[in-house]
Amino acid sequence: MLEKEHPLVIVDVGASGGVDKGWETLPANARILAFEPDEAECRRLTEAVSASGERRVEYIPKALGDLSGRRPFYLTASPYCASTFRPIENLASRFDGLSGMLIEEVIEVDLTTLDEWCDARDITTVDYIKLDTQGSELDIIRGGRDVLSSSLVIETEVEFNPLYLDQPLFGQIDAYLRAAGFTFWGFENMHFCSARGSDLGPIRLAHRGSGIAFPARRPGGQLMWAQAFFVRDELLTGNPHPKLTKQRERAILLARARGLDDLAQTLEHLLGWPISRDAPDKATSGAPQNMRELRAELTQVREELDAIRTSRSYRWTRPLRFLGSRFGRIRPSKPAPDGS
């Protein structure tokens, strides 16, 4: 389905901790270009892929933006919060779970644009762009206009409320990508933050594609950020042009690898294919990419459970829960719909 002379190219900007494990299912000639401004982390990741024999991934110690030049880079208590945008530090005192945003050091880094870097490497086509750069995502998109014209899917972290000074929010990114010819597809891993001292607990997540369905009622707290997916408009129109057929085939491979089975099935339907059911296991699709992320999620769950157990509302309902457990057993069972 994929010509050898046109390998899939994925650009992952903000690759601390490693690239998505789903890319391992792509053809052997696929290229994953992973940008990470932390040079020490880049060396560690490069050594890891070299030791594993993985040839598809290349880690690049570069920071990207909308213009070339030097810019301050804010190192934070959590390396996942570092950014070329200044963190709003007082959020750490207002919300549970945001202490990682506290600034520890300010350095300067050399920025280049995605277009300049790809032009220097004679890369003319990038199929999938993933951005997770703590506020600078729209800058990187603007610095990659030429690359964007060839892209099929854009995955980007978006904020709904500012975490960094002067950062663009979801509405601005959405408007820019729509004007560039992309359709918004959906969110993944929505993060809700609760005020310190509230009964709602720390950061709560609503997952998509990780085997955990969205809750019927949203988690408590203020929606702060998520991963957003955008798909090139023409792929979803049903136009049977041969060029679009090839692009849809490429996009199906990418969507399956990333765990976007709903997108893959939509594209298969537009191609007139039987809808494939050999998707990755829902329990592992979209799962945490490495042990560091898994430990962070487990810690977060423990903190949420502790917050629930110590909340006033939980203590006040204890007598009712006791009575329910004692007397609920003698209630007649609800008859089945068939009357049995």
N, C-alpha and C positions, 0 to 999 in steps of 0.2 A: 504493500500500500504506500510505502514511502520510498522515493527514489534515493539511491545511495548518494547521488551527486548533490542532493539537497537535504542535508541532515537537519533535524530539529535543533533550534537554538533557543535556549532559555537564559534570560538575564535575571539574576537574583541579587537585588541591592539591599544590603543590610543583612549579611549572612552569618552573623555571630551565632555560634552553636551548631552550624552546619546546614546544608540544604535539605529540602524536603525529601524524605526517604522514598516517596512515591516515584521520584524520577529514576530510581533504579530499575523500574519496569520498562523504561523507554529503550528503543533500539540502541545497539552498542555504539553507533556513530553519532548519537545525539551529543550536543555540547551544552554544558551548564556553566555559564560564566558568572561567578559569585563575587560580588564586591563587598569588601569589609575594611573600613578605614583603620581598625585596630590591627596594627602590624603584627603584634605578638599573637593575637587570635588567628590571624591569617596564616602565620607560620605553623601554628599548631594544627590547623585544619588541613593545610597542605601536606604536612607530614603524615597525618592520619589517612588521607586518601591515597598517598603514595604507598604507605604500608599495606593498605587493603587491596592495592592493584587496580583501583578505580581510575579509569582513564577519561571518563566523560566530564569530570568536574575540574574546573580551574579556579582557584581562589586568587583574587586580585586586591592588593592592599591600596585601594583608591577610594577617595570620597567623591561623590558626584553631586552636581548642583546645576543651576541654570546658566552659570557663567564660570569660566576658568579664573583661578586666582586663589589667594589665601583667605581663609575665613576662620574665626574662632570656633573651637570644637569643645563642647561642655562635657567633661567626664563626670559621671554621676555615681552615686553609691551602688546602683545596679548598672552593670554594663549595658543592659538592654534599654536603658533610658537615655544613654548618651546621644547627643544631637548637635547639629550646627545651629539649632535654634535654642535659645536660652529657656531652660525649664522654669515653670512658675512654681517656685519652691514652697510657697505658703500652702499649696495644695496638700503637701505632706502632713500639715497640721490640721487640715480640714477633713481629709478623707482617710479612712483605714486603707492600708495596703499600698500607699503611694510614697513611702519613705525612700524608695529607691531613686526618686527624682532629685534628691538633694545633691547639689553640686560639690564635687570634691576637688576638681582642678579644671583650669581653662588652658587649653593649648591652641596652637594654630595648625591647620592642615591645608594641604594643597588640594584644590578642587579642580576637576575637569568635568566636561559634559559627556553624556552618554554618546551623543553624536560624534564628538571629537574622538573619543576613545575608539568607537567602532570604525570610524573612517580610517584611523591610523592602522587598524588591524584588518582592513579590507572586509569588514563584516557588513553586508548589505541587507540582511534579513534577520530579524529577531521575532520568533513566533510567540513567545510568552514572556511577559515582564512581571516580576514580582518585586514589590517595594515595601520595605518595613524600616523606615529611617527616622521615625520619631519627629514628624512635623515637616520634613523637607521633601515629601513625596511629590508635591506639585512642582517644586523647583526642578526636580530630576526629570519629570515628565516634560516640562518646558524645554529642558536642555537636550531632549531626545526626540524632537519633532520628526526628524527624518526616519529614525528607527521606528517610531510609533506608527508610521504609515504602513509598515509591513506587518505589524503585530496583530495577532488573532485574539488573544486574551490578555487582559491586564488585571493583576491582583495587587491591591494596595491597601495598606493600613490607612484607616481614616479616623479622624476624631470628630465627635459631635459637639464637644465642648472643649475649649482650649486647654491644653496641657503645657504648651510652650508659647512664649511671647510672639505675637504676630503670625502665628502659624495659620495656614489655610485649613478650613474645615471641610467636612464632607460635601456640602453644597457647592463649594467652589471647585473641588475636584470633579464632582459629578457634572457640573456645567461645562468644564473644560473638555472632558472626555466625550461628552455627548456632541459638542461642537466639532470634535476631531473624528467623529464617525463611530462611536461606541455606544452600546446599549447596556444599561445597568442590569446585572443578572441577579445578584443577591449578596447577603452578608454571611459571614462565618465568625464564630467565636466572639459574640457580643459581650462586652465587659461593662458591668454596672458597678459603680462605686457608691459606698454608703458613708454618710457623715460620721466622724468619730464620735463614739459614745452612743450611737443609735442602736436599736435592737436588731437592725438589719444585718449587722456583721460587716466583714471586709468585702473586697472585690468578689462579685459573683459573675459567673459565666453562663451564657446560653450557647451551646455548641450546635454546629450544623455540619453534618458529614462525618462525625466522629463516633457514631453509634449511639449518641445521646440526643434524643429528639428535643426540639424547642419545647419549653414548658408551655402549657395552655395559658398560664398567666405569667407575665414577664417577671424575672427576678426583681427583688426590691432594690432601690437605689437609683442613682442618676446614670443614664447611659452615657458612657464616655468615649469608647472606641470599639472598632471591629475591623475585620478584614472584609474588603468589598471586591467584587468581581465584575468586570466589564467585558463584553464580547463585541467583536466587530459587527456592525449593523448588518452587512450583506449576508453574513453567515446564517442569520435567523430569518431571512426574507423568503426562502424557498426558491430563489432564482436558480435555474438549473445550469447556469453557465459552467463550462468545464473547469475554468480557473477556480471558481467557488467550490466546485466538487472536490478538487485537490485540497483546498484550504480547509474544508470541513473534515476531510479525512485526517489531516494533521491535527486539527483542533480536537477531534475525538480521542486521538492518542494522548494528547496533553490533558484533556479533561479526565480520562480514565486514570491516568497516573496521579493526578492531583486529588482524586476522590470526588470529582464533580460529576457523579454518575447521572444526575438529572440533565445536565448540559449535554453529556455524551449521548444520552438517549434521545434528546430533542434533535440533535444533529443527525443521528442515525435515521430518525423518522423522516427528516427533510430529504435525506438521500434515498429514501425508499427501502432501507435495509430492514431486516428483522431486528427488533430491539434485542440487543445482547443481554444475557443474564449472567455473564461470567465476570461481573464486576468484582472489585476487591472486597474482601470481608468487611462488613460494616463495622465490626468491632475494632478493626485496625485502620480503616480508611480515615485519613485526617487525624490520626492519633498523634500524640506529642512526638516531636522529631528526635529527641535525645533524652537521656536520663535527667539532665538538668531541668528540662521543661517538665518532665514527669514528676520529679520531686517537688517542683514549684507548685504544680497543680494539686498534688497530694497535701502539701502544707496548707494550701489555700482551703481545701475541703475541710481539713481538721480545724482550721481557724473558724470557718463558718459554723461547723457543728458546735464548737465551744461557745461561740457567740450566741447560738440558739439556746443551748442548755443553760446559759447564765442570764438570759434575757428575762425581764420582768414578766412579759406576756407568757413565756413558757412556764414560769413558776406559778403564775395565777391560774393557769388551766390544768395544773396537776390534779386537783380534786376531781374535775370533770373527766379527765382522762382515766382516773382510777375507777370512777363510777361506770364509765363506758365499758371498761374492760371487765367489770364485775357483772353488769346486767345486760350488756349487749349480746351475750352468748345465748340468752333465752328468747331472743326475738325470733319469730318465725322467719324462715328463709324466704327470700323473694322468689316467686315462681318464675320459671324460665319462660321465654317468649312463646314457646310452643305449648305452655300449660302444664308441662311435666313437673 
